[in-house]
Amino acid sequence: MNLKILSFGIAKEIIGQLELPVQLSDAATVADLKQFLITQFPDFQKLSSLRVAINTEYVDDSTLLHSNDEIVLIPPVSGG
């Protein structure tokens, strides 16, 4: 399945662009997506808590992905 991933903050810096097209198997989960990202962009391993939202809701690693989902990478936030 073809996916479009949106990234922000440090995740965007690691990927080098706002939108990333990704192709994964039809039964892929959020965990599979995270593993793909680490394989393609090793700096993702350094993020202590990368969150994923699908269609404006936070999801866990077992959530199945669908080609029409809006998938957003949300990196850890810091500040005061």
N, CA, C and O atoms as a Tinker XYZ file with bonds, in Angstrom:
   320  protein
     1  N      0.841000   -1.172000    0.000000    73     2
     2  CA     0.000000    0.000000    0.000000    64     1     3
     3  C      0.886000    1.235000    0.000000    63     2     4     5
     4  O      1.973000    1.237000    0.577000    81     3
     5  N      0.412000    2.269000   -0.646000    73     3     6
     6  CA     1.121000    3.543000   -0.687000    64     5     7
     7  C      0.569000    4.459000    0.387000    63     6     8     9
     8  O     -0.644000    4.626000    0.513000    81     7
     9  N      1.475000    5.054000    1.166000    73     7    10
    10  CA     1.094000    5.943000    2.253000    64     9    11
    11  C      1.770000    7.294000    2.058000    63    10    12    13
    12  O      2.830000    7.391000    1.440000    81    11
    13  N      1.143000    8.323000    2.589000    73    11    14
    14  CA     1.755000    9.654000    2.632000    64    13    15
    15  C      1.888000   10.021000    4.104000    63    14    16    17
    16  O      0.899000   10.112000    4.831000    81    15
    17  N      3.118000   10.229000    4.523000    73    15    18
    18  CA     3.421000   10.547000    5.914000    64    17    19
    19  C      3.731000   12.039000    6.013000    63    18    20    21
    20  O      4.521000   12.567000    5.229000    81    19
    21  N      3.114000   12.710000    6.968000    73    19    22
    22  CA     3.413000   14.115000    7.258000    64    21    23
    23  C      4.278000   14.162000    8.513000    63    22    24    25
    24  O      4.033000   13.427000    9.469000    81    23
    25  N      5.280000   15.018000    8.508000    73    23    26
    26  CA     6.175000   15.098000    9.665000    64    25    27
    27  C      6.383000   16.548000   10.081000    63    26    28    29
    28  O      6.314000   17.467000    9.266000    81    27
    29  N      6.637000   16.722000   11.365000    73    27    30
    30  CA     6.831000   18.054000   11.929000    64    29    31
    31  C      8.025000   18.056000   12.869000    63    30    32    33
    32  O      8.476000   16.999000   13.308000    81    31
    33  N      8.535000   19.235000   13.176000    73    31    34
    34  CA     9.616000   19.380000   14.152000    64    33    35
    35  C     10.853000   18.589000   13.757000    63    34    36    37
    36  O     11.263000   18.593000   12.596000    81    35
    37  N     11.438000   17.915000   14.731000    73    35    38
    38  CA    12.671000   17.156000   14.498000    64    37    39
    39  C     12.441000   16.007000   13.525000    63    38    40    41
    40  O     13.361000   15.623000   12.803000    81    39
    41  N     11.230000   15.450000   13.491000    73    39    42
    42  CA    10.931000   14.377000   12.535000    64    41    43
    43  C     11.060000   14.899000   11.107000    63    42    44    45
    44  O     11.582000   14.203000   10.237000    81    43
    45  N     10.594000   16.102000   10.867000    73    43    46
    46  CA    10.710000   16.724000    9.546000    64    45    47
    47  C     12.178000   16.970000    9.210000    63    46    48    49
    48  O     12.600000   16.775000    8.070000    81    47
    49  N     12.950000   17.395000   10.198000    73    47    50
    50  CA    14.377000   17.627000    9.971000    64    49    51
    51  C     15.095000   16.332000    9.622000    63    50    52    53
    52  O     15.967000   16.324000    8.753000    81    51
    53  N     14.742000   15.240000   10.288000    73    51    54
    54  CA    15.377000   13.951000   10.022000    64    53    55
    55  C     15.054000   13.481000    8.604000    63    54    56    57
    56  O     15.938000   13.020000    7.882000    81    55
    57  N     13.792000   13.598000    8.211000    73    55    58
    58  CA    13.361000   13.143000    6.891000    64    57    59
    59  C     13.829000   14.109000    5.800000    63    58    60    61
    60  O     14.149000   13.690000    4.687000    81    59
    61  N     13.867000   15.392000    6.125000    73    59    62
    62  CA    14.304000   16.395000    5.165000    64    61    63
    63  C     13.181000   16.958000    4.312000    63    62    64    65
    64  O     13.433000   17.671000    3.341000    81    63
    65  N     11.939000   16.639000    4.672000    73    63    66
    66  CA    10.786000   17.161000    3.929000    64    65    67
    67  C      9.526000   16.992000    4.775000    63    66    68    69
    68  O      9.493000   16.191000    5.709000    81    67
    69  N      8.505000   17.751000    4.435000    73    67    70
    70  CA     7.236000   17.683000    5.166000    64    69    71
    71  C      6.475000   16.398000    4.864000    63    70    72    73
    72  O      5.955000   15.754000    5.775000    81    71
    73  N      6.408000   16.026000    3.592000    73    71    74
    74  CA     5.667000   14.837000    3.178000    64    73    75
    75  C      6.622000   13.771000    2.680000    63    74    76    77
    76  O      7.565000   14.054000    1.941000    81    75
    77  N      6.359000   12.524000    3.100000    73    75    78
    78  CA     7.183000   11.399000    2.693000    64    77    79
    79  C      6.285000   10.298000    2.147000    63    78    80    81
    80  O      5.451000    9.773000    2.884000    81    79
    81  N      6.433000    9.934000    0.873000    73    79    82
    82  CA     5.688000    8.794000    0.364000    64    81    83
    83  C      6.365000    7.497000    0.823000    63    82    84    85
    84  O      7.588000    7.373000    0.757000    81    83
    85  N      5.570000    6.544000    1.285000    73    83    86
    86  CA     6.082000    5.275000    1.809000    64    85    87
    87  C      5.252000    4.146000    1.225000    63    86    88    89
    88  O      4.036000    4.267000    1.082000    81    87
    89  N      5.916000    3.046000    0.889000    73    87    90
    90  CA     5.191000    1.865000    0.442000    64    89    91
    91  C      5.455000    0.732000    1.430000    63    90    92    93
    92  O      6.600000    0.334000    1.646000    81    91
    93  N      4.370000    0.214000    2.031000    73    91    94
    94  CA     4.436000   -0.889000    2.982000    64    93    95
    95  C      3.433000   -1.958000    2.574000    63    94    96    97
    96  O      2.584000   -1.731000    1.711000    81    95
    97  N      3.538000   -3.122000    3.199000    73    95    98
    98  CA     2.602000   -4.208000    2.904000    64    97    99
    99  C      1.191000   -3.828000    3.335000    63    98   100   101
   100  O      1.010000   -2.936000    4.164000    81    99
   101  N      0.195000   -4.501000    2.774000    73    99   102
   102  CA    -1.199000   -4.182000    3.062000    64   101   103
   103  C     -1.590000   -4.414000    4.525000    63   102   104   105
   104  O     -2.555000   -3.814000    4.998000    81   103
   105  N     -0.875000   -5.257000    5.239000    73   103   106
   106  CA    -1.202000   -5.534000    6.642000    64   105   107
   107  C     -0.280000   -4.789000    7.603000    63   106   108   109
   108  O     -0.110000   -5.210000    8.748000    81   107
   109  N      0.314000   -3.691000    7.149000    73   107   110
   110  CA     1.288000   -2.964000    7.959000    64   109   111
   111  C      0.632000   -2.264000    9.143000    63   110   112   113
   112  O     -0.508000   -1.805000    9.077000    81   111
   113  N      1.396000   -2.201000   10.221000    73   111   114
   114  CA     0.961000   -1.515000   11.443000    64   113   115
   115  C      1.838000   -0.287000   11.671000    63   114   116   117
   116  O      2.800000   -0.050000   10.940000    81   115
   117  N      1.492000    0.485000   12.693000    73   115   118
   118  CA     2.309000    1.625000   13.091000    64   117   119
   119  C      3.710000    1.158000   13.466000    63   118   120   121
   120  O      4.685000    1.844000   13.157000    81   119
   121  N      3.833000    0.009000   14.122000    73   119   122
   122  CA     5.149000   -0.537000   14.477000    64   121   123
   123  C      5.973000   -0.801000   13.215000    63   122   124   125
   124  O      7.174000   -0.534000   13.195000    81   123
   125  N      5.340000   -1.320000   12.169000    73   123   126
   126  CA     6.040000   -1.554000   10.900000    64   125   127
   127  C      6.515000   -0.239000   10.296000    63   126   128   129
   128  O      7.623000   -0.154000    9.767000    81   127
   129  N      5.680000    0.774000   10.376000    73   127   130
   130  CA     6.059000    2.089000    9.866000    64   129   131
   131  C      7.259000    2.631000   10.639000    63   130   132   133
   132  O      8.201000    3.141000   10.034000    81   131
   133  N      7.234000    2.528000   11.946000    73   131   134
   134  CA     8.352000    3.019000   12.758000    64   133   135
   135  C      9.641000    2.278000   12.407000    63   134   136   137
   136  O     10.705000    2.890000   12.317000    81   135
   137  N      9.549000    0.963000   12.209000    73   135   138
   138  CA    10.737000    0.186000   11.843000    64   137   139
   139  C     11.259000    0.613000   10.481000    63   138   140   141
   140  O     12.470000    0.721000   10.287000    81   139
   141  N     10.363000    0.855000    9.541000    73   139   142
   142  CA    10.760000    1.353000    8.225000    64   141   143
   143  C     11.504000    2.686000    8.358000    63   142   144   145
   144  O     12.553000    2.884000    7.745000    81   143
   145  N     10.952000    3.588000    9.161000    73   143   146
   146  CA    11.577000    4.898000    9.342000    64   145   147
   147  C     12.973000    4.775000    9.940000    63   146   148   149
   148  O     13.892000    5.478000    9.521000    81   147
   149  N     13.137000    3.890000   10.914000    73   147   150
   150  CA    14.449000    3.690000   11.538000    64   149   151
   151  C     15.431000    3.123000   10.528000    63   150   152   153
   152  O     16.602000    3.502000   10.516000    81   151
   153  N     14.955000    2.204000    9.668000    73   151   154
   154  CA    15.821000    1.615000    8.648000    64   153   155
   155  C     16.264000    2.671000    7.633000    63   154   156   157
   156  O     17.433000    2.713000    7.249000    81   155
   157  N     15.335000    3.518000    7.203000    73   155   158
   158  CA    15.638000    4.535000    6.200000    64   157   159
   159  C     16.339000    5.761000    6.788000    63   158   160   161
   160  O     17.164000    6.392000    6.126000    81   159
   161  N     16.007000    6.085000    8.017000    73   159   162
   162  CA    16.524000    7.288000    8.685000    64   161   163
   163  C     16.951000    6.905000   10.109000    63   162   164   165
   164  O     16.173000    7.081000   11.047000    81   163
   165  N     18.168000    6.384000   10.284000    73   163   166
   166  CA    18.612000    5.874000   11.594000    64   165   167
   167  C     18.466000    6.859000   12.755000    63   166   168   169
   168  O     18.378000    6.432000   13.906000    81   167
   169  N     18.439000    8.156000   12.482000    73   167   170
   170  CA    18.296000    9.132000   13.570000    64   169   171
   171  C     16.960000    9.014000   14.292000    63   170   172   173
   172  O     16.813000    9.541000   15.396000    81   171
   173  N     15.982000    8.335000   13.696000    73   171   174
   174  CA    14.708000    8.129000   14.391000    64   173   175
   175  C     14.890000    7.306000   15.665000    63   174   176   177
   176  O     14.077000    7.406000   16.583000    81   175
   177  N     15.946000    6.492000   15.731000    73   175   178
   178  CA    16.214000    5.719000   16.947000    64   177   179
   179  C     16.492000    6.615000   18.135000    63   178   180   181
   180  O     16.271000    6.219000   19.280000    81   179
   181  N     16.975000    7.817000   17.877000    73   179   182
   182  CA    17.354000    8.745000   18.949000    64   181   183
   183  C     16.158000    9.444000   19.587000    63   182   184   185
   184  O     16.283000   10.017000   20.669000    81   183
   185  N     14.992000    9.402000   18.922000    73   183   186
   186  CA    13.818000   10.076000   19.478000    64   185   187
   187  C     13.250000    9.235000   20.615000    63   186   188   189
   188  O     12.931000    8.059000   20.436000    81   187
   189  N     13.132000    9.846000   21.772000    73   187   190
   190  CA    12.678000    9.109000   22.954000    64   189   191
   191  C     11.201000    8.736000   22.888000    63   190   192   193
   192  O     10.798000    7.705000   23.428000    81   191
   193  N     10.409000    9.546000   22.246000    73   191   194
   194  CA     8.964000    9.247000   22.229000    64   193   195
   195  C      8.311000    9.819000   20.974000    63   194   196   197
   196  O      7.703000   10.888000   21.013000    81   195
   197  N      8.441000    9.110000   19.880000    73   195   198
   198  CA     7.790000    9.509000   18.640000    64   197   199
   199  C      6.345000    9.025000   18.678000    63   198   200   201
   200  O      6.093000    7.832000   18.839000    81   199
   201  N      5.410000    9.937000   18.532000    73   199   202
   202  CA     3.985000    9.587000   18.508000    64   201   203
   203  C      3.491000    9.615000   17.073000    63   202   204   205
   204  O      4.018000   10.340000   16.229000    81   203
   205  N      2.472000    8.816000   16.816000    73   203   206
   206  CA     1.857000    8.773000   15.494000    64   205   207
   207  C      0.371000    9.052000   15.663000    63   206   208   209
   208  O     -0.282000    8.508000   16.553000    81   207
   209  N     -0.147000    9.904000   14.800000    73   207   210
   210  CA    -1.585000   10.178000   14.776000    64   209   211
   211  C     -2.113000    9.757000   13.406000    63   210   212   213
   212  O     -1.483000    9.995000   12.376000    81   211
   213  N     -3.274000    9.130000   13.422000    73   211   214
   214  CA    -3.957000    8.757000   12.185000    64   213   215
   215  C     -5.329000    9.402000   12.222000    63   214   216   217
   216  O     -6.116000    9.197000   13.146000    81   215
   217  N     -5.589000   10.184000   11.194000    73   215   218
   218  CA    -6.880000   10.877000   11.091000    64   217   219
   219  C     -7.201000   11.662000   12.358000    63   218   220   221
   220  O     -8.312000   11.582000   12.880000    81   219
   221  N     -6.236000   12.409000   12.842000    73   219   222
   222  CA    -6.301000   13.326000   13.993000    64   221   223
   223  C     -6.395000   12.643000   15.355000    63   222   224   225
   224  O     -6.686000   13.314000   16.345000    81   223
   225  N     -6.158000   11.329000   15.441000    73   223   226
   226  CA    -6.185000   10.630000   16.734000    64   225   227
   227  C     -4.867000    9.918000   16.963000    63   226   228   229
   228  O     -4.335000    9.265000   16.065000    81   227
   229  N     -4.338000   10.051000   18.189000    73   227   230
   230  CA    -3.143000    9.296000   18.539000    64   229   231
   231  C     -3.461000    7.811000   18.515000    63   230   232   233
   232  O     -4.540000    7.388000   18.929000    81   231
   233  N     -2.504000    7.020000   18.022000    73   231   234
   234  CA    -2.690000    5.568000   17.929000    64   233   235
   235  C     -1.488000    4.867000   18.537000    63   234   236   237
   236  O     -0.438000    5.477000   18.738000    81   235
   237  N     -1.648000    3.574000   18.830000    73   235   238
   238  CA    -0.527000    2.805000   19.358000    64   237   239
   239  C      0.115000    1.980000   18.240000    63   238   240   241
   240  O     -0.354000    1.980000   17.101000    81   239
   241  N      1.180000    1.288000   18.582000    73   239   242
   242  CA     1.972000    0.568000   17.579000    64   241   243
   243  C      1.227000   -0.576000   16.899000    63   242   244   245
   244  O      1.633000   -1.002000   15.817000    81   243
   245  N      0.168000   -1.079000   17.488000    73   243   246
   246  CA    -0.550000   -2.215000   16.897000    64   245   247
   247  C     -1.617000   -1.795000   15.884000    63   246   248   249
   248  O     -2.229000   -2.649000   15.243000    81   247
   249  N     -1.842000   -0.505000   15.737000    73   247   250
   250  CA    -2.878000   -0.008000   14.828000    64   249   251
   251  C     -2.528000   -0.302000   13.373000    63   250   252   253
   252  O     -1.411000   -0.034000   12.929000    81   251
   253  N     -3.486000   -0.852000   12.637000    73   251   254
   254  CA    -3.301000   -1.119000   11.213000    64   253   255
   255  C     -3.374000    0.174000   10.411000    63   254   256   257
   256  O     -4.163000    1.066000   10.720000    81   255
   257  N     -2.554000    0.262000    9.392000    73   255   258
   258  CA    -2.535000    1.421000    8.505000    64   257   259
   259  C     -3.379000    1.137000    7.263000    63   258   260   261
   260  O     -3.486000   -0.008000    6.824000    81   259
   261  N     -3.970000    2.177000    6.709000    73   259   262
   262  CA    -4.758000    2.082000    5.479000    64   261   263
   263  C     -4.299000    3.181000    4.526000    63   262   264   265
   264  O     -3.894000    4.258000    4.963000    81   263
   265  N     -4.362000    2.912000    3.245000    73   263   266
   266  CA    -3.800000    3.847000    2.263000    64   265   267
   267  C     -4.483000    5.209000    2.259000    63   266   268   269
   268  O     -3.876000    6.185000    1.817000    81   267
   269  N     -5.705000    5.311000    2.728000    73   267   270
   270  CA    -6.382000    6.612000    2.722000    64   269   271
   271  C     -6.255000    7.363000    4.047000    63   270   272   273
   272  O     -6.847000    8.432000    4.201000    81   271
   273  N     -5.503000    6.833000    4.998000    73   271   274
   274  CA    -5.314000    7.485000    6.296000    64   273   275
   275  C     -4.408000    8.705000    6.166000    63   274   276   277
   276  O     -3.488000    8.729000    5.348000    81   275
   277  N     -4.684000    9.716000    6.987000    73   275   278
   278  CA    -3.759000   10.831000    7.148000    64   277   279
   279  C     -2.842000   10.461000    8.313000    63   278   280   281
   280  O     -3.284000   10.399000    9.461000    81   279
   281  N     -1.582000   10.220000    8.019000    73   279   282
   282  CA    -0.613000    9.737000    9.006000    64   281   283
   283  C      0.356000   10.862000    9.327000    63   282   284   285
   284  O      1.012000   11.400000    8.435000    81   283
   285  N      0.445000   11.217000   10.610000    73   283   286
   286  CA     1.284000   12.332000   11.043000    64   285   287
   287  C      2.269000   11.847000   12.102000    63   286   288   289
   288  O      1.882000   11.185000   13.065000    81   287
   289  N      3.543000   12.182000   11.916000    73   287   290
   290  CA     4.573000   11.892000   12.908000    64   289   291
   291  C      4.698000   13.081000   13.836000    63   290   292   293
   292  O      4.891000   14.212000   13.390000    81   291
   293  N      4.587000   12.824000   15.127000    73   291   294
   294  CA     4.637000   13.892000   16.118000    64   293   295
   295  C      5.808000   13.608000   17.050000    63   294   296   297
   296  O      5.741000   12.703000   17.881000    81   295
   297  N      6.884000   14.385000   16.910000    73   295   298
   298  CA     8.065000   14.159000   17.728000    64   297   299
   299  C      7.873000   14.659000   19.147000    63   298   300   301
   300  O      6.905000   15.362000   19.440000    81   299
   301  N      8.804000   14.293000   20.036000    73   299   302
   302  CA     8.745000   14.836000   21.396000    64   301   303
   303  C      8.785000   16.356000   21.361000    63   302   304   305
   304  O      9.449000   16.947000   20.509000    81   303
   305  N      8.080000   16.981000   22.281000    73   303   306
   306  CA     8.029000   18.435000   22.346000    64   305   307
   307  C      8.792000   18.893000   23.577000    63   306   308   309
   308  O      8.658000   18.314000   24.655000    81   307
   309  N      9.590000   19.931000   23.411000    73   307   310
   310  CA    10.286000   20.492000   24.555000    64   309   311
   311  C     10.053000   21.990000   24.580000    63   310   312   313
   312  O      9.605000   22.583000   23.599000    81   311
   313  N     10.354000   22.570000   25.680000    73   311   314
   314  CA    10.184000   24.020000   25.796000    64   313   315
   315  C      9.722000   24.390000   27.174000    63   314   316   317
   316  O      9.621000   23.538000   28.057000    81   315
   317  N      9.444000   25.649000   27.361000    73   315   318
   318  CA     9.079000   26.096000   28.696000    64   317   319
   319  C      7.756000   26.729000   28.785000    63   318   320
   320  O      7.343000   27.146000   29.867000    81   319
